[in-house]
Amino acid sequence: MNRTLPLFDAHCDTAMKVLDQGADFLSEDGGAHVSLPGMIRAGVRAQVFACFVLEERYPGRARERAEGMITAIEGMIASSDGRMAEVTDRSGLSAAFSGGPIAALIGLEGADPLEGRAENLRHFYALGVRDLIFAWKDNPFSGTAFGEDTPLTEEGERLLGLAEELGVMVDVSHLSDSAFQSVLAMARRPFIASHSNCRVICPHPRNLTDSMIRSIADAGGVVGINLAPLFLDPGYLKAAEPLIEAARRPDVSEDERDRLRGEVDHLPRPSLDWAVRHVLHAMNVGGEDAVGFGADLDGISRAPLGFDSVADYPRLVDLLRKAGLSERQVEKVCYKNFLRVFDEVL
């Protein structure tokens, strides 16, 4: 009989849903993929809650917005009645996987709130941030997969050094290929790609090449498989990309933009088997110690067929078993790999 395994998920955007849409974190029907009861049912023992902030959306207020998101996460923790706790060090992680409260880790998805100065990471470190994606869109620190293929800037290199000094996980999801190479050349500690898939399976620039996966593994890091249909299924990507590109054109009316987005939302959801294919490929390239989960729940509007909330994680775990992974390998993917790397870096 299959048992429910502990889970470590390296990326979700639930704080944004709670803060902006009033999602109820204490209810599985509260309007978010991730809820406290859903996490408990699935066996989630550690979750990285991302604070996604773009300067262009909050001009002059990116720092304030990030602080507000951290406050929202703290509110979610307070509402858990002791069932979840903010974790900033390895002892908190150890407790979470030994019967203690679920570990809530805080990450910055994009360093825009640092206002162009690496030194400002110290402020967010004091607020509990322990995972850092340098950029979501090109910024003073780094180029990104959605922008110009530029490397880390000098300030980005300083940020990398400070993150490693403080014990903040360096997270290369969203970075450009050139910025990835910058991190690879400079990093002295393990780094991760919290929510990125395999480019050889689905050729989106947000996904990782085999060389990148191997490099992350060689550095002692972990790749978290993302459940975004756009990054999983090449057929879905081929159908959705023209619609997404058309919606981004500056001359498109809001009505037309909504119509195009609606078309994307009506595309058939890919099978959850696609996530298994990415896990298996990443394991084949990087080894069984280099793969985990970073589903990007609440950062994506849709997940694969059969995965509607965090509570559905056991379905994915069962598919890994059916695909032939040993129980040891399944345990590594579910939690042991991310637990190991965060234990080393924090």
GIZI-V625754 format. One record per residue. RES is the residue in one small letter. SS is DSSP state (2 for helix, 1 for strand, 0 for the rest). NEAR is the number of other C-alpha atoms within 10 Angstrom. Layout:
# GIZI-V625754
[[RES:SS:NEAR] [RES:SS:NEAR]]
This chain:
# GIZI-V625754
[[m:0:3] [n:0:9] [r:0:8] [t:0:14] [l:0:18] [p:0:18] [l:1:27] [f:1:27] [d:1:27] [a:1:30] [h:1:29] [c:1:27] [d:0:23] [t:2:28] [a:2:29] [m:2:23] [k:2:20] [v:2:21] [l:2:15] [d:2:10] [q:2:11] [g:0:13] [a:0:21] [d:0:18] [f:0:25] [l:0:15] [s:0:14] [e:0:19] [d:0:15] [g:0:15] [g:0:17] [a:0:26] [h:0:29] [v:0:28] [s:0:23] [l:2:23] [p:2:17] [g:2:21] [m:2:22] [i:2:16] [r:2:15] [a:2:20] [g:0:20] [v:1:25] [r:1:25] [a:1:28] [q:1:23] [v:1:25] [f:1:26] [a:1:29] [c:1:29] [f:1:24] [v:0:24] [l:0:23] [e:0:19] [e:0:11] [r:0:10] [y:0:15] [p:0:9] [g:0:12] [r:0:17] [a:2:21] [r:2:21] [e:2:13] [r:2:19] [a:2:24] [e:2:16] [g:2:16] [m:2:25] [i:2:23] [t:2:15] [a:2:19] [i:2:24] [e:2:17] [g:2:14] [m:2:23] [i:2:20] [a:2:14] [s:2:14] [s:0:16] [d:0:10] [g:0:11] [r:0:15] [m:1:22] [a:1:22] [e:1:21] [v:0:25] [t:0:23] [d:0:17] [r:2:16] [s:2:11] [g:2:21] [l:2:26] [s:2:15] [a:2:15] [a:2:22] [f:0:20] [s:0:11] [g:0:9] [g:0:16] [p:0:21] [i:1:29] [a:1:25] [a:1:23] [l:1:24] [i:1:27] [g:1:27] [l:1:27] [e:1:25] [g:0:27] [a:2:32] [d:2:28] [p:2:26] [l:2:23] [e:0:18] [g:0:15] [r:0:16] [a:2:21] [e:2:15] [n:2:16] [l:2:22] [r:2:15] [h:2:11] [f:2:20] [y:2:18] [a:2:10] [l:0:14] [g:0:19] [v:1:25] [r:1:25] [d:1:30] [l:1:26] [i:1:24] [f:0:30] [a:0:31] [w:0:24] [k:0:22] [d:0:23] [n:0:21] [p:0:20] [f:0:28] [s:0:31] [g:0:27] [t:1:28] [a:0:22] [f:0:15] [g:0:15] [e:0:14] [d:0:17] [t:0:19] [p:0:21] [l:0:28] [t:0:16] [e:2:13] [e:2:16] [g:2:25] [e:2:20] [r:2:15] [l:2:25] [l:2:24] [g:2:18] [l:2:17] [a:2:22] [e:2:18] [e:2:12] [l:2:14] [g:0:19] [v:0:23] [m:1:26] [v:1:26] [d:1:27] [v:0:27] [s:0:27] [h:0:30] [l:1:32] [s:0:27] [d:2:22] [s:2:18] [a:2:26] [f:2:25] [q:2:16] [s:2:19] [v:2:21] [l:2:18] [a:2:9] [m:2:11] [a:0:16] [r:0:13] [r:0:18] [p:0:21] [f:0:27] [i:1:29] [a:1:29] [s:0:33] [h:0:28] [s:0:28] [n:0:33] [c:1:27] [r:0:20] [v:0:14] [i:0:18] [c:0:23] [p:0:19] [h:0:20] [p:0:19] [r:0:22] [n:0:27] [l:1:26] [t:0:19] [d:2:17] [s:2:11] [m:2:21] [i:2:30] [r:2:22] [s:2:18] [i:2:23] [a:2:24] [d:2:14] [a:0:17] [g:0:18] [g:0:28] [v:0:35] [v:1:36] [g:1:29] [i:1:30] [n:0:31] [l:0:27] [a:0:23] [p:2:26] [l:2:24] [f:2:26] [l:2:32] [d:0:25] [p:2:19] [g:2:12] [y:2:18] [l:2:17] [k:2:14] [a:2:15] [a:2:20] [e:2:14] [p:2:13] [l:2:17] [i:2:16] [e:2:10] [a:2:15] [a:2:19] [r:2:12] [r:0:10] [p:0:7] [d:0:9] [v:0:12] [s:0:11] [e:2:10] [d:2:9] [e:2:12] [r:2:18] [d:2:13] [r:2:14] [l:2:20] [r:2:16] [g:2:12] [e:2:14] [v:2:18] [d:2:13] [h:0:10] [l:0:11] [p:0:12] [r:0:19] [p:0:22] [s:1:16] [l:0:20] [d:2:17] [w:2:19] [a:2:26] [v:2:20] [r:2:18] [h:2:25] [v:2:24] [l:2:19] [h:2:19] [a:2:27] [m:2:21] [n:2:15] [v:2:18] [g:2:23] [g:0:17] [e:0:21] [d:0:20] [a:0:29] [v:1:35] [g:1:32] [f:1:27] [g:0:24] [a:0:25] [d:0:27] [l:1:23] [d:0:22] [g:0:19] [i:1:16] [s:0:12] [r:0:19] [a:0:24] [p:0:19] [l:1:13] [g:0:14] [f:0:19] [d:0:15] [s:0:20] [v:2:26] [a:2:21] [d:2:16] [y:2:24] [p:2:21] [r:2:13] [l:2:17] [v:2:21] [d:2:15] [l:2:15] [l:2:23] [r:2:15] [k:2:11] [a:0:13] [g:0:11] [l:0:16] [s:0:12] [e:2:13] [r:2:11] [q:2:19] [v:2:20] [e:2:17] [k:2:21] [v:2:28] [c:2:27] [y:2:23] [k:2:21] [n:2:25] [f:2:29] [l:2:22] [r:2:17] [v:2:20] [f:2:23] [d:2:15] [e:2:15] [v:2:21] [l:0:18]]
